Amino acid sequence: GYDIPPDEWAKKFSDSKFCLTIRGDQPASRSFNRSIRAGCMPVVISDLLPLFQSYFTKTLQYEDFALIIKEKDFLKDPIGSLDKAISLPPSKINEKVEGLRLMQRIVAVNQSDSLFVPALAREVVETIKEKGCAMAVYGGCLNFESFQRKQKIKC
């Protein structure tokens, strides 16, 4: 994708209903982010992408806004696995489109209707509740109860 100008990428993505997100030389993918921003439903063909590029998992799961195909299924039958993925009932596709619209508002930090800050706050709070600690700026784990006492925070 480095040889395609950015405006051509944007045009092709915004004109498409489905956009392939295939694992390349690293587990994360730029095409995943681009497809969300363009409103093109990601068709994820990467078993590692949800692990290495997890977005707001306390708010939405990949299955809420993307089509997921296992790598082994795609390698075995590329056309059949793609046909199967996009042949969901219209009601399921509509649910995923609504999820995609929500994810667009979450990742679009520079728009007036962005949900980035509330979604990020939710991720932090839910992670603290789940793990019992908050990640400090320098990457250490801070015991949440100790932090609460020092900051006089009541939950």
N, C-alpha and C positions, 0 to 999 in steps of 0.2 A: 503494500500500500504506500510505500514511500515515493513511488514514481508517479502517483496520481495527485494532481493539485488539490488542496483542501476544498476549494469551491466545487470541484467536480465530485468529490466524496460527498459533500453536503447535499448536492443536487440528487445524486443517485440514491442516497439514504432516504431523503425526504420524499422521493417519488415511489418508494417501495413499501409494501405491506410487511414483509418479512426480511430480516437481515441476518446473514450467517455470521456467527461468532465461533470461529474455529481456533483451537489451541495452536499457537505457533511455536517459536523458539523459547517462549516463557509462558507460564500458566495464565497470567493476566492478559487482557486484550483491550486494545484501544477501540476496536470495532464495537465492543459491547457498550462502552460509554457513548460512542458516536450514535449508535442505533437508538439508544434511549433518548438522547437529546433531540434526534430527528423525528421521534415518534414512530419509529420502525421497530416492530416486535422482534427482539433478539431470538434467533434460533441457535441455541447454545449446543455446540458439539465439542464439549470439553468436560471430562470428568473432574478436572482440577479447578476449573474457573470458580465455582462457588466457594471453594476452600481458600483460594488465594486472592480473590477479588470479591469479597463479601461486602455488599452494600446494604446498610440499614436493615440488618436481618431481624431486628426486634420489631420493625414496622412492616416489612414485606419479605416474603421468600421469593426466590427466583421463579418458582412455579406460578406465582401470582401475576407475573407480567411477561414471562418468556416461555418459549417452547424449549424443552430439554430433550436432547437425543444422546444416548450413551455412545461413546466413541466406538465400542466394539460393534454396536448395531449399525452405525453409519459406515464403518469399514466393510462390514459384511454385505450391506445392501444400501448404498447411498440414496438412490432414487426412492426405493420403498420406504426407508426410514423417514425421509423428508415428506413424502406423500402422507404417510401415517400421521406425522406430527401436525401438518397443516389441515388435516381433514377432521379436526375436532368439530363438534356441533357448534352452530353459530352462537348459542348461549355461552359456551365455554370461551370461545374466541372473544366475545364481548366482555366477559369478566376479565380476561387478560388485558384487553385494550384499556379498561378502566384502571387496572393495576399499573399499566404502562403510563397512563396519564398522571397518576399519582406519583410514580417514580420520577417522571419528568420534572414535576414541581419540586421534588426533593433534591434532585441533583442540580437544578438550575439555580445557582446561588445569586445570579445577577438579575433576577426578574422580580417584579413587585409582588407576585403571588407565590414566591418561593416558599417551600416548606422545609428548607434546609436546616434552619436553626431549631425549630421545634422537633424535627426528626432527630437531629444530632443530640439534642438535650434528652430525648427519650432513650436513645441508644446508651448514653452515658448513665442515666439513672437506672435503666434496666440492667446494665452490665454491673453496676455497683451492687444492686440488689442480688443479682445472681452470683457474683464472685465474692462479694463481701469486701471488695477493695476498689480503689480508684487508681488508674494509671497516672502517675505523676508526669510532669512535663519531660523529665529526663529519662523516662522509661521504667522507673522503679515502681514497685507495687506498694501502695500506701494503705495500711489497715484502716478501713472505713470507720470503725468504732472509735479508734484513737483520733482520727481526723475530726470526727463529729465532736468529741469532747474538747479538743483544742480550739475548734472554730465555734463552739457552742451552738451546733446545729441540732435541731430536733426533727426527727422523722415521724 
